[in-house]
Amino acid sequence: SVVTFAMTKGDGEAGDGGYKIGFETEETLGEDELASLCELINRTYAVAEEGLFKEELLLTQRTNRADLASRVARGQLVTTRFGGERGEIIGCITCEILKADATTGEFGMLVTRPDHRHKGVGRRMIAYCEDFCRKEKGAKTMQLVLLHPKTWKQKSKEILKVWYPKLGYSKGEELDFLELYPQHAEGLITETLFTVYSKAL
């Protein structure tokens, strides 16, 4: 399903209509779009994870074309398009049901193009994933995992620690990143944790 919405004064500038949120398929997502989306995600995470990984890894750390194509094939990539029936992609989020728990959905890789931020796009993409997991998959819980430094505060992560609870997510267990992903040990430059946030659907 596709959700369409137009901005109101409460979301951003009036008249910024024409947003469409929906799952991408191999038929709907072009190669050039895949490449541009990959670049947007990695640029966004280069800022969001600054100080966590070695600088030379930041622009390639989060994803690549093969990873995104795999997510599309598995029906896990949701995008927001702006402007017309086949508008340009200005944001994305991944959405899936956990293999270990069929009652829990999870979203991740949430990004919005800088010129469309602070207009409610990210919030609406999260809501879209919540609705899909609840209505289509029967999920009872939605979760996300936030990567952040253990001993100091990183600006982007601190903003998210405040924002997610405003959307109804509660902080849960903290997990050591390297215990889960030891293959990233060489690229890390600080002690890092995964914190699980969850919400009843």
Protein Blocks (a to p, Z undefined) as FASTA:
>chain_A
ZZdddddfklmcghiahiacddddfklmcfklmmmmmmmmmmmmmmmmgokacfklmmmm
mpcfklmmmmmmnopaccddeeijklcdfbdcdddddfklmkbccdehiacdfklgonom
mmmmmmmmmmmmmmmnopabdcddddddfkbccfklmmmmmmmmmnopacdddddfklmm
mmlmmmpcbdcddddddddZZ
